[in-house]
Amino acid sequence: MQLLLALAGALDRMGRVVGKAVRWLAVLLVLIQFAVVVLRYAFGTSYIWLQESVLYTNATLFMLTIAYTFLVDQHVRVDLFYARWSARRRALVDLSGILLAVLPFCGLVIWASWGYVAVSFRMGEGPMQVGGLPLLPWLKSLIPAMATLLALQALAIALRCLAVLAGHAGTHFPHRGGHGEPEVRA
């Protein structure tokens, strides 16, 4: 079980590095949008590539921080009963959700988007608009990247769910609030 928890910890560290690096795109997004507004209303001009960079930055931010959001347990959950349940029951419900919904969803997204992204790279797809950013294949590649990162994070959480169910851990979300190391029982 310690080996599985170590694997979960390694996946968590990877997710945390990606999430903490990408979250700075929120600041960049605000600055770019501010520049677009100032250029348009103060100077009466606009650049298509700058407007498209808002879309690219926004997509990158959200697609690459989905797994981090799952890691720190900040995803949307309808919490009518969940909060009152024991750690074992929450782990069982979350493990079921991961196995029945999250991992199949990730597999479907990777499968469905792979050809879409490959064709975009193969044909050298250009900008969305004349004068736009010529990075559309890279934008599309965020789709399978998002699904892969989410699947890896779901695997880490599933491993900790198993540890809770086996009595080797107290919770499967040890990083609530984003601090600390996983709680492990001997």
C-alpha angles and dihedrals in degrees: 000000000000090000091053091048090049089052090049089050092051091050089048091052091051091049091047093051092050093044095048092047096047096044089075087070086078089068091046090049092055092047093049092047090048090052091050091052095045092048092048101044103027100037103020093233138109139189120214092209090055092049091048090050087065089059093045093048093046093048092047092048096051099036095050098042097052091091092046090052089054091047094056092042095242097127121119114277130168097230107193097128106000097085092056095048124100120259090253093053092047090049091050093049093046092046089051091049092049094049097041102035119008101047095041089048091051091048091050093049092049092046094046096044100042096082092040091056094041092053090049091054094041094054093041092236111211134210123318090239135016106277092021131123115290092219103098095124089054091049090052091048088066088075098068090034089058092049092047094050091046092049092051091049091046088052090053092050091045090054090052090047088057090050091053091048090050091049096247098113135035097218139008093219100055093157098065104156090017099271139110138018126288116282107243127184122208 
